[in-house]
Amino acid sequence: MPFHEHNELRYYSFDIFSKSIKQAVFTRRGGASLGPWHSLNLGGSVGDDPAHVAENRIRVFNAMGCKPASIHDVWLVHGTSIVYADAPRPLDQPSAKADIIFTDNPNVSLFMRFGDCVPILFHDPKKHVIGIAHAGWMGTVRGVVQAAVEGMQSHYGCKPEDIVAGIGPSIGVDHYEVGADVISQFQEKYKQDADQILQTKNGSTYLDLWTANAIQLRNAGVEQIQVSGLCTACHLDDWFSHRAEKGRTGRFGAIMALA
């Protein structure tokens, strides 16, 4: 089963990854936050009480058997920059601005927050490398997945055919209506594949980020891909959704660590 529970926490884990890593995408359940951030909000910039956010993060790390001080996270900017985390991030230093983070250090726990954008988890079991990417529409059209695979190749010597990737819970195509500017950018990037990504019904166009990123992964040579198929906007009992909740909501978190 992809969903697991620890105390009151509920999280999704991909079946495709080996047992040599710890990986989870946490739902909004089992936290300390109140109001629109109820309850496991892990976002520190959405108006929630910082003490609640800190407590929620500790609960997540403890549930995975990871030390809270092992965290290495980034400040998301919807781009393609990469952080190679050789050690945990000193907690008295600000997070680097990036949307991709990798490590091959078992003492590092990678951590990233989401609120509709796509969590993409990576593992190369041969090179013992793990990573997380953040793929909203801007990151996707800018090639965040392609940049991630190229980073694994150049920095760690990974081969694309060895890389395993999971496309996590995020806003699904049925809830992601987009306008002319976004449509034109995806048509330009994906060319003949754009019809698989852009769906038109009742005069509106909807964007399929899962398919867009899966195509990007395959074009980069990644063959082992699992799509969770879980829409954040459809399941507000489990997920925060920036769009469905009109911006007044929290952020759920993804965590990865080498076992």
FIMAR-474628 format. One record per residue (C-alpha): x, y, z; residue in three letters; residue number from 0. Coordinates in nm, 2 decimals, always signed. Example, Ala and Ser with C-alpha at 12.3 -4.5 7.8 and 13.67 -1.06 7.14 Angstrom:
REM residues 2
{east: +1.23 north: -0.45 up: +0.78 r: ALA k: 0} .
{east: +1.37 north: -0.11 up: +0.71 r: SER k: 1} .
This chain:
REM residues 259
{east: +0.00 north: +0.00 up: +0.00 r: MET k: 0} .
{east: +0.14 north: +0.34 up: -0.09 r: PRO k: 1} .
{east: -0.01 north: +0.51 up: +0.22 r: PHE k: 2} .
{east: +0.14 north: +0.46 up: +0.57 r: HIS k: 3} .
{east: +0.07 north: +0.59 up: +0.91 r: GLU k: 4} .
{east: +0.29 north: +0.67 up: +1.21 r: HIS k: 5} .
{east: +0.10 north: +0.79 up: +1.52 r: ASN k: 6} .
{east: -0.14 north: +1.04 up: +1.37 r: GLU k: 7} .
{east: +0.08 north: +1.12 up: +1.07 r: LEU k: 8} .
{east: -0.02 north: +0.98 up: +0.73 r: ARG k: 9} .
{east: +0.22 north: +0.97 up: +0.44 r: TYR k: 10} .
{east: +0.26 north: +0.84 up: +0.08 r: TYR k: 11} .
{east: +0.56 north: +0.63 up: -0.02 r: SER k: 12} .
{east: +0.65 north: +0.52 up: -0.37 r: PHE k: 13} .
{east: +0.66 north: +0.15 up: -0.44 r: ASP k: 14} .
{east: +0.92 north: +0.18 up: -0.71 r: ILE k: 15} .
{east: +1.21 north: +0.28 up: -0.48 r: PHE k: 16} .
{east: +1.44 north: +0.03 up: -0.31 r: SER k: 17} .
{east: +1.43 north: -0.03 up: +0.06 r: LYS k: 18} .
{east: +1.78 north: +0.12 up: +0.08 r: SER k: 19} .
{east: +1.63 north: +0.47 up: +0.11 r: ILE k: 20} .
{east: +1.37 north: +0.64 up: +0.33 r: LYS k: 21} .
{east: +1.12 north: +0.84 up: +0.13 r: GLN k: 22} .
{east: +0.78 north: +0.99 up: +0.20 r: ALA k: 23} .
{east: +0.54 north: +1.26 up: +0.10 r: VAL k: 24} .
{east: +0.35 north: +1.37 up: +0.41 r: PHE k: 25} .
{east: -0.02 north: +1.46 up: +0.40 r: THR k: 26} .
{east: -0.16 north: +1.74 up: +0.60 r: ARG k: 27} .
{east: -0.27 north: +1.50 up: +0.88 r: ARG k: 28} .
{east: -0.12 north: +1.47 up: +1.23 r: GLY k: 29} .
{east: +0.03 north: +1.82 up: +1.29 r: GLY k: 30} .
{east: +0.00 north: +2.10 up: +1.54 r: ALA k: 31} .
{east: -0.12 north: +2.38 up: +1.32 r: SER k: 32} .
{east: -0.46 north: +2.54 up: +1.34 r: LEU k: 33} .
{east: -0.70 north: +2.73 up: +1.11 r: GLY k: 34} .
{east: -0.63 north: +2.72 up: +0.73 r: PRO k: 35} .
{east: -0.30 north: +2.55 up: +0.80 r: TRP k: 36} .
{east: -0.46 north: +2.25 up: +0.97 r: HIS k: 37} .
{east: -0.27 north: +2.05 up: +1.06 r: SER k: 38} .
{east: +0.07 north: +1.93 up: +0.94 r: LEU k: 39} .
{east: +0.18 north: +2.25 up: +0.77 r: ASN k: 40} .
{east: +0.55 north: +2.25 up: +0.69 r: LEU k: 41} .
{east: +0.57 north: +2.59 up: +0.52 r: GLY k: 42} .
{east: +0.73 north: +2.87 up: +0.72 r: GLY k: 43} .
{east: +0.62 north: +3.15 up: +0.49 r: SER k: 44} .
{east: +0.24 north: +3.11 up: +0.47 r: VAL k: 45} .
{east: +0.14 north: +3.29 up: +0.79 r: GLY k: 46} .
{east: +0.14 north: +3.00 up: +1.03 r: ASP k: 47} .
{east: +0.28 north: +3.01 up: +1.39 r: ASP k: 48} .
{east: +0.65 north: +2.94 up: +1.36 r: PRO k: 49} .
{east: +0.64 north: +2.72 up: +1.67 r: ALA k: 50} .
{east: +0.37 north: +2.50 up: +1.51 r: HIS k: 51} .
{east: +0.58 north: +2.47 up: +1.19 r: VAL k: 52} .
{east: +0.89 north: +2.37 up: +1.39 r: ALA k: 53} .
{east: +0.69 north: +2.11 up: +1.58 r: GLU k: 54} .
{east: +0.55 north: +1.97 up: +1.26 r: ASN k: 55} .
{east: +0.89 north: +1.94 up: +1.11 r: ARG k: 56} .
{east: +1.02 north: +1.75 up: +1.41 r: ILE k: 57} .
{east: +0.72 north: +1.51 up: +1.39 r: ARG k: 58} .
{east: +0.80 north: +1.44 up: +1.03 r: VAL k: 59} .
{east: +1.17 north: +1.37 up: +1.09 r: PHE k: 60} .
{east: +1.10 north: +1.15 up: +1.39 r: ASN k: 61} .
{east: +0.85 north: +0.95 up: +1.19 r: ALA k: 62} .
{east: +1.11 north: +0.87 up: +0.93 r: MET k: 63} .
{east: +1.38 north: +0.79 up: +1.19 r: GLY k: 64} .
{east: +1.58 north: +1.10 up: +1.08 r: CYS k: 65} .
{east: +1.75 north: +1.35 up: +1.30 r: LYS k: 66} .
{east: +1.59 north: +1.70 up: +1.26 r: PRO k: 67} .
{east: +1.95 north: +1.84 up: +1.25 r: ALA k: 68} .
{east: +2.02 north: +1.63 up: +0.94 r: SER k: 69} .
{east: +1.80 north: +1.86 up: +0.73 r: ILE k: 70} .
{east: +1.91 north: +2.01 up: +0.40 r: HIS k: 71} .
{east: +1.64 north: +2.22 up: +0.23 r: ASP k: 72} .
{east: +1.62 north: +2.50 up: -0.02 r: VAL k: 73} .
{east: +1.42 north: +2.82 up: -0.09 r: TRP k: 74} .
{east: +1.21 north: +2.75 up: -0.39 r: LEU k: 75} .
{east: +1.22 north: +2.99 up: -0.68 r: VAL k: 76} .
{east: +1.06 north: +2.80 up: -0.97 r: HIS k: 77} .
{east: +1.39 north: +2.76 up: -1.16 r: GLY k: 78} .
{east: +1.64 north: +2.49 up: -1.24 r: THR k: 79} .
{east: +1.93 north: +2.56 up: -1.00 r: SER k: 80} .
{east: +2.08 north: +2.26 up: -0.81 r: ILE k: 81} .
{east: +2.22 north: +2.23 up: -0.46 r: VAL k: 82} .
{east: +2.45 north: +1.93 up: -0.40 r: TYR k: 83} .
{east: +2.41 north: +1.88 up: -0.02 r: ALA k: 84} .
{east: +2.74 north: +1.73 up: +0.10 r: ASP k: 85} .
{east: +2.64 north: +1.80 up: +0.46 r: ALA k: 86} .
{east: +2.33 north: +1.91 up: +0.66 r: PRO k: 87} .
{east: +2.24 north: +2.28 up: +0.63 r: ARG k: 88} .
{east: +2.36 north: +2.48 up: +0.93 r: PRO k: 89} .
{east: +2.04 north: +2.59 up: +1.09 r: LEU k: 90} .
{east: +2.18 north: +2.94 up: +1.15 r: ASP k: 91} .
{east: +2.23 north: +2.99 up: +0.78 r: GLN k: 92} .
{east: +1.95 north: +3.07 up: +0.52 r: PRO k: 93} .
{east: +1.85 north: +2.81 up: +0.27 r: SER k: 94} .
{east: +2.01 north: +2.84 up: -0.08 r: ALA k: 95} .
{east: +1.77 north: +2.94 up: -0.36 r: LYS k: 96} .
{east: +1.71 north: +2.63 up: -0.58 r: ALA k: 97} .
{east: +1.45 north: +2.38 up: -0.69 r: ASP k: 98} .
{east: +1.66 north: +2.07 up: -0.71 r: ILE k: 99} .
{east: +1.86 north: +1.91 up: -0.42 r: ILE k: 100} .
{east: +2.08 north: +1.60 up: -0.42 r: PHE k: 101} .
{east: +2.30 north: +1.41 up: -0.18 r: THR k: 102} .
{east: +2.50 north: +1.09 up: -0.15 r: ASP k: 103} .
{east: +2.56 north: +1.15 up: +0.22 r: ASN k: 104} .
{east: +2.37 north: +0.92 up: +0.46 r: PRO k: 105} .
{east: +2.39 north: +1.18 up: +0.72 r: ASN k: 106} .
{east: +2.18 north: +1.43 up: +0.52 r: VAL k: 107} .
{east: +1.80 north: +1.43 up: +0.50 r: SER k: 108} .
{east: +1.66 north: +1.61 up: +0.20 r: LEU k: 109} .
{east: +1.34 north: +1.81 up: +0.26 r: PHE k: 110} .
{east: +1.12 north: +2.01 up: +0.04 r: MET k: 111} .
{east: +0.77 north: +2.17 up: +0.07 r: ARG k: 112} .
{east: +0.48 north: +2.18 up: -0.18 r: PHE k: 113} .
{east: +0.13 north: +2.32 up: -0.22 r: GLY k: 114} .
{east: +0.02 north: +2.20 up: -0.57 r: ASP k: 115} .
{east: +0.35 north: +2.19 up: -0.76 r: CYS k: 116} .
{east: +0.49 north: +1.84 up: -0.84 r: VAL k: 117} .
{east: +0.74 north: +1.67 up: -0.60 r: PRO k: 118} .
{east: +0.98 north: +1.46 up: -0.81 r: ILE k: 119} .
{east: +1.19 north: +1.21 up: -0.62 r: LEU k: 120} .
{east: +1.51 north: +1.06 up: -0.77 r: PHE k: 121} .
{east: +1.73 north: +0.76 up: -0.67 r: HIS k: 122} .
{east: +2.03 north: +0.60 up: -0.83 r: ASP k: 123} .
{east: +2.08 north: +0.28 up: -0.64 r: PRO k: 124} .
{east: +2.41 north: +0.21 up: -0.81 r: LYS k: 125} .
{east: +2.57 north: +0.55 up: -0.72 r: LYS k: 126} .
{east: +2.38 north: +0.58 up: -0.39 r: HIS k: 127} .
{east: +2.24 north: +0.92 up: -0.48 r: VAL k: 128} .
{east: +1.90 north: +1.06 up: -0.39 r: ILE k: 129} .
{east: +1.73 north: +1.39 up: -0.49 r: GLY k: 130} .
{east: +1.41 north: +1.59 up: -0.49 r: ILE k: 131} .
{east: +1.29 north: +1.84 up: -0.75 r: ALA k: 132} .
{east: +1.01 north: +2.10 up: -0.74 r: HIS k: 133} .
{east: +0.82 north: +2.12 up: -1.07 r: ALA k: 134} .
{east: +0.55 north: +2.38 up: -1.10 r: GLY k: 135} .
{east: +0.45 north: +2.50 up: -1.44 r: TRP k: 136} .
{east: +0.74 north: +2.74 up: -1.46 r: MET k: 137} .
{east: +1.00 north: +2.49 up: -1.35 r: GLY k: 138} .
{east: +0.85 north: +2.23 up: -1.58 r: THR k: 139} .
{east: +0.86 north: +2.45 up: -1.89 r: VAL k: 140} .
{east: +1.21 north: +2.56 up: -1.80 r: ARG k: 141} .
{east: +1.33 north: +2.20 up: -1.79 r: GLY k: 142} .
{east: +1.38 north: +2.13 up: -1.42 r: VAL k: 143} .
{east: +1.36 north: +1.75 up: -1.47 r: VAL k: 144} .
{east: +1.61 north: +1.76 up: -1.75 r: GLN k: 145} .
{east: +1.84 north: +1.98 up: -1.54 r: ALA k: 146} .
{east: +1.81 north: +1.73 up: -1.25 r: ALA k: 147} .
{east: +1.91 north: +1.43 up: -1.46 r: VAL k: 148} .
{east: +2.20 north: +1.62 up: -1.62 r: GLU k: 149} .
{east: +2.31 north: +1.72 up: -1.27 r: GLY k: 150} .
{east: +2.31 north: +1.36 up: -1.16 r: MET k: 151} .
{east: +2.52 north: +1.26 up: -1.46 r: GLN k: 152} .
{east: +2.77 north: +1.54 up: -1.43 r: SER k: 153} .
{east: +2.82 north: +1.55 up: -1.06 r: HIS k: 154} .
{east: +2.78 north: +1.19 up: -0.96 r: TYR k: 155} .
{east: +2.84 north: +1.00 up: -1.28 r: GLY k: 156} .
{east: +2.49 north: +0.85 up: -1.29 r: CYS k: 157} .
{east: +2.35 north: +0.68 up: -1.59 r: LYS k: 158} .
{east: +1.99 north: +0.78 up: -1.68 r: PRO k: 159} .
{east: +1.89 north: +0.42 up: -1.72 r: GLU k: 160} .
{east: +1.99 north: +0.35 up: -1.36 r: ASP k: 161} .
{east: +1.78 north: +0.64 up: -1.22 r: ILE k: 162} .
{east: +1.44 north: +0.57 up: -1.06 r: VAL k: 163} .
{east: +1.19 north: +0.86 up: -1.04 r: ALA k: 164} .
{east: +0.87 north: +0.92 up: -0.86 r: GLY k: 165} .
{east: +0.62 north: +1.19 up: -0.96 r: ILE k: 166} .
{east: +0.43 north: +1.28 up: -0.64 r: GLY k: 167} .
{east: +0.10 north: +1.42 up: -0.53 r: PRO k: 168} .
{east: +0.02 north: +1.76 up: -0.70 r: SER k: 169} .
{east: -0.26 north: +1.94 up: -0.88 r: ILE k: 170} .
{east: -0.41 north: +1.72 up: -1.15 r: GLY k: 171} .
{east: -0.51 north: +1.82 up: -1.50 r: VAL k: 172} .
{east: -0.88 north: +1.84 up: -1.42 r: ASP k: 173} .
{east: -0.82 north: +2.13 up: -1.18 r: HIS k: 174} .
{east: -0.53 north: +2.31 up: -1.35 r: TYR k: 175} .
{east: -0.68 north: +2.56 up: -1.60 r: GLU k: 176} .
{east: -0.42 north: +2.77 up: -1.77 r: VAL k: 177} .
{east: -0.42 north: +3.08 up: -1.99 r: GLY k: 178} .
{east: -0.27 north: +3.17 up: -2.33 r: ALA k: 179} .
{east: +0.08 north: +3.26 up: -2.20 r: ASP k: 180} .
{east: +0.13 north: +2.92 up: -2.03 r: VAL k: 181} .
{east: -0.03 north: +2.74 up: -2.33 r: ILE k: 182} .
{east: +0.21 north: +2.90 up: -2.58 r: SER k: 183} .
{east: +0.52 north: +2.82 up: -2.37 r: GLN k: 184} .
{east: +0.43 north: +2.45 up: -2.34 r: PHE k: 185} .
{east: +0.35 north: +2.43 up: -2.71 r: GLN k: 186} .
{east: +0.69 north: +2.58 up: -2.79 r: GLU k: 187} .
{east: +0.88 north: +2.35 up: -2.55 r: LYS k: 188} .
{east: +0.69 north: +2.02 up: -2.62 r: TYR k: 189} .
{east: +0.62 north: +2.06 up: -2.99 r: LYS k: 190} .
{east: +0.44 north: +1.75 up: -3.11 r: GLN k: 191} .
{east: +0.39 north: +1.62 up: -2.76 r: ASP k: 192} .
{east: +0.20 north: +1.93 up: -2.65 r: ALA k: 193} .
{east: -0.13 north: +1.76 up: -2.73 r: ASP k: 194} .
{east: -0.06 north: +1.50 up: -2.46 r: GLN k: 195} .
{east: -0.01 north: +1.78 up: -2.20 r: ILE k: 196} .
{east: -0.27 north: +2.04 up: -2.29 r: LEU k: 197} .
{east: -0.63 north: +1.93 up: -2.27 r: GLN k: 198} .
{east: -0.92 north: +2.14 up: -2.40 r: THR k: 199} .
{east: -1.28 north: +2.11 up: -2.28 r: LYS k: 200} .
{east: -1.57 north: +2.35 up: -2.27 r: ASN k: 201} .
{east: -1.35 north: +2.62 up: -2.42 r: GLY k: 202} .
{east: -1.09 north: +2.60 up: -2.14 r: SER k: 203} .
{east: -0.74 north: +2.45 up: -2.15 r: THR k: 204} .
{east: -0.60 north: +2.24 up: -1.87 r: TYR k: 205} .
{east: -0.23 north: +2.15 up: -1.80 r: LEU k: 206} .
{east: -0.12 north: +1.80 up: -1.72 r: ASP k: 207} .
{east: +0.20 north: +1.84 up: -1.52 r: LEU k: 208} .
{east: +0.24 north: +1.47 up: -1.45 r: TRP k: 209} .
{east: +0.25 north: +1.38 up: -1.82 r: THR k: 210} .
{east: +0.47 north: +1.68 up: -1.90 r: ALA k: 211} .
{east: +0.73 north: +1.57 up: -1.64 r: ASN k: 212} .
{east: +0.71 north: +1.21 up: -1.74 r: ALA k: 213} .
{east: +0.78 north: +1.30 up: -2.10 r: ILE k: 214} .
{east: +1.08 north: +1.51 up: -1.98 r: GLN k: 215} .
{east: +1.21 north: +1.22 up: -1.78 r: LEU k: 216} .
{east: +1.18 north: +0.97 up: -2.07 r: ARG k: 217} .
{east: +1.35 north: +1.22 up: -2.31 r: ASN k: 218} .
{east: +1.64 north: +1.24 up: -2.06 r: ALA k: 219} .
{east: +1.68 north: +0.87 up: -2.07 r: GLY k: 220} .
{east: +1.50 north: +0.77 up: -1.74 r: VAL k: 221} .
{east: +1.30 north: +0.46 up: -1.79 r: GLU k: 222} .
{east: +1.19 north: +0.37 up: -1.44 r: GLN k: 223} .
{east: +0.91 north: +0.61 up: -1.35 r: ILE k: 224} .
{east: +0.61 north: +0.59 up: -1.11 r: GLN k: 225} .
{east: +0.33 north: +0.85 up: -1.11 r: VAL k: 226} .
{east: +0.13 north: +0.87 up: -0.79 r: SER k: 227} .
{east: -0.17 north: +1.00 up: -0.97 r: GLY k: 228} .
{east: -0.29 north: +1.18 up: -0.66 r: LEU k: 229} .
{east: -0.45 north: +1.53 up: -0.72 r: CYS k: 230} .
{east: -0.40 north: +1.77 up: -0.43 r: THR k: 231} .
{east: -0.71 north: +1.97 up: -0.53 r: ALA k: 232} .
{east: -0.93 north: +1.66 up: -0.53 r: CYS k: 233} .
{east: -0.83 north: +1.54 up: -0.19 r: HIS k: 234} .
{east: -0.82 north: +1.83 up: +0.05 r: LEU k: 235} .
{east: -0.86 north: +1.60 up: +0.35 r: ASP k: 236} .
{east: -0.51 north: +1.47 up: +0.27 r: ASP k: 237} .
{east: -0.33 north: +1.76 up: +0.09 r: TRP k: 238} .
{east: -0.28 north: +2.13 up: +0.10 r: PHE k: 239} .
{east: -0.38 north: +2.29 up: -0.24 r: SER k: 240} .
{east: -0.28 north: +2.65 up: -0.31 r: HIS k: 241} .
{east: -0.52 north: +2.68 up: -0.60 r: ARG k: 242} .
{east: -0.82 north: +2.49 up: -0.45 r: ALA k: 243} .
{east: -0.79 north: +2.68 up: -0.12 r: GLU k: 244} .
{east: -0.73 north: +3.01 up: -0.29 r: LYS k: 245} .
{east: -0.39 north: +3.07 up: -0.14 r: GLY k: 246} .
{east: -0.50 north: +3.05 up: +0.23 r: ARG k: 247} .
{east: -0.34 north: +2.71 up: +0.31 r: THR k: 248} .
{east: -0.02 north: +2.53 up: +0.42 r: GLY k: 249} .
{east: +0.25 north: +2.33 up: +0.26 r: ARG k: 250} .
{east: +0.31 north: +1.95 up: +0.27 r: PHE k: 251} .
{east: +0.65 north: +1.81 up: +0.27 r: GLY k: 252} .
{east: +0.87 north: +1.55 up: +0.10 r: ALA k: 253} .
{east: +1.16 north: +1.39 up: +0.27 r: ILE k: 254} .
{east: +1.44 north: +1.15 up: +0.14 r: MET k: 255} .
{east: +1.74 north: +1.00 up: +0.32 r: ALA k: 256} .
{east: +1.98 north: +0.71 up: +0.25 r: LEU k: 257} .
{east: +1.91 north: +0.43 up: +0.50 r: ALA k: 258} .
